[in-house]
Amino acid sequence: MINTPYVIGLTGGIGSGKSAATERFKTHNIDVVDADEVARDVVLPGTLGLHSIVQRFGKSVLLNDGTLDRAQLRKHVFADPEAKAWLNKLLHPLIRERMLVLIAASTGSYCILSVPLLVENKLTEMCSKVVVVDCEEDIQLKRAMQRDSSDKQTIKNIMAAQASREERLQAADYVLDNSTTLTSLHQQVDELHTKLLMQVS
């Protein structure tokens, strides 16, 4: 575990409202290290990550501008457990290393480490406390379908690959209930921010 700065892990299933929660934390001048952004950074043109992916899967995984074609890569790994395992083995250490650099560079009273698969990838060990953004699974499904314009089965498959709602809640020190309105979520974030400031002061 990292002692300084104080790291708050934030997670939640697809469509739960993680992004809305992290955006609210930012209004309190809290640095957010977003695993999804880091995952994109480690496969930018010129990185070891992208070079290794092209060596393994060929140039078909590149777009015309030389950036990674994520949809094409997904096709390669989704139906091939071995390819998926190889990709995870490549990317997870690169992502973790980059997250540690960004955490060390954060300047707020604490920083948020936002990771969709925080529980699944056992990254809770990097955190002082864990916050789970939670809502009913049917709400997750509806929101994710609206946001991503994906079909119901695709979202259900993603949900099935993630930790269950119960597993996430078991790992939580704090729960943000995002089953109603954005205003309610913001209010909960504001209250939690005040609590966290008291802990780190």
ChimeraX attribute file (.defattr): number of C-alpha atoms within 10 A of each C-alpha:
attribute: neighborCount
match mode: 1-to-1
recipient: residues
	/A:1	11
	/A:2	13
	/A:3	9
	/A:4	14
	/A:5	18
	/A:6	22
	/A:7	25
	/A:8	21
	/A:9	27
	/A:10	31
	/A:11	30
	/A:12	29
	/A:13	25
	/A:14	20
	/A:15	25
	/A:16	25
	/A:17	24
	/A:18	22
	/A:19	16
	/A:20	15
	/A:21	22
	/A:22	22
	/A:23	14
	/A:24	18
	/A:25	20
	/A:26	13
	/A:27	10
	/A:28	13
	/A:29	13
	/A:30	19
	/A:31	21
	/A:32	23
	/A:33	24
	/A:34	18
	/A:35	19
	/A:36	12
	/A:37	13
	/A:38	17
	/A:39	18
	/A:40	14
	/A:41	16
	/A:42	19
	/A:43	20
	/A:44	15
	/A:45	15
	/A:46	11
	/A:47	11
	/A:48	14
	/A:49	20
	/A:50	22
	/A:51	14
	/A:52	15
	/A:53	20
	/A:54	15
	/A:55	9
	/A:56	13
	/A:57	15
	/A:58	11
	/A:59	14
	/A:60	12
	/A:61	22
	/A:62	19
	/A:63	12
	/A:64	10
	/A:65	8
	/A:66	13
	/A:67	14
	/A:68	21
	/A:69	15
	/A:70	13
	/A:71	9
	/A:72	14
	/A:73	19
	/A:74	13
	/A:75	11
	/A:76	15
	/A:77	16
	/A:78	11
	/A:79	10
	/A:80	11
	/A:81	11
	/A:82	11
	/A:83	16
	/A:84	16
	/A:85	11
	/A:86	13
	/A:87	17
	/A:88	12
	/A:89	11
	/A:90	15
	/A:91	19
	/A:92	14
	/A:93	11
	/A:94	18
	/A:95	20
	/A:96	16
	/A:97	13
	/A:98	17
	/A:99	19
	/A:100	14
	/A:101	11
	/A:102	17
	/A:103	21
	/A:104	13
	/A:105	12
	/A:106	19
	/A:107	12
	/A:108	14
	/A:109	18
	/A:110	24
	/A:111	26
	/A:112	25
	/A:113	28
	/A:114	24
	/A:115	22
	/A:116	21
	/A:117	20
	/A:118	25
	/A:119	24
	/A:120	15
	/A:121	12
	/A:122	9
	/A:123	15
	/A:124	23
	/A:125	14
	/A:126	19
	/A:127	21
	/A:128	17
	/A:129	18
	/A:130	25
	/A:131	24
	/A:132	27
	/A:133	25
	/A:134	23
	/A:135	20
	/A:136	12
	/A:137	18
	/A:138	11
	/A:139	16
	/A:140	22
	/A:141	23
	/A:142	13
	/A:143	17
	/A:144	22
	/A:145	19
	/A:146	11
	/A:147	9
	/A:148	10
	/A:149	10
	/A:150	12
	/A:151	12
	/A:152	12
	/A:153	11
	/A:154	13
	/A:155	21
	/A:156	18
	/A:157	10
	/A:158	12
	/A:159	18
	/A:160	10
	/A:161	11
	/A:162	19
	/A:163	18
	/A:164	16
	/A:165	16
	/A:166	9
	/A:167	12
	/A:168	23
	/A:169	20
	/A:170	11
	/A:171	17
	/A:172	20
	/A:173	13
	/A:174	14
	/A:175	21
	/A:176	24
	/A:177	18
	/A:178	25
	/A:179	17
	/A:180	10
	/A:181	9
	/A:182	13
	/A:183	10
	/A:184	14
	/A:185	20
	/A:186	19
	/A:187	13
	/A:188	17
	/A:189	22
	/A:190	17
	/A:191	11
	/A:192	17
	/A:193	17
	/A:194	11
	/A:195	11
	/A:196	16
	/A:197	11
	/A:198	10
	/A:199	11
	/A:200	11
	/A:201	7
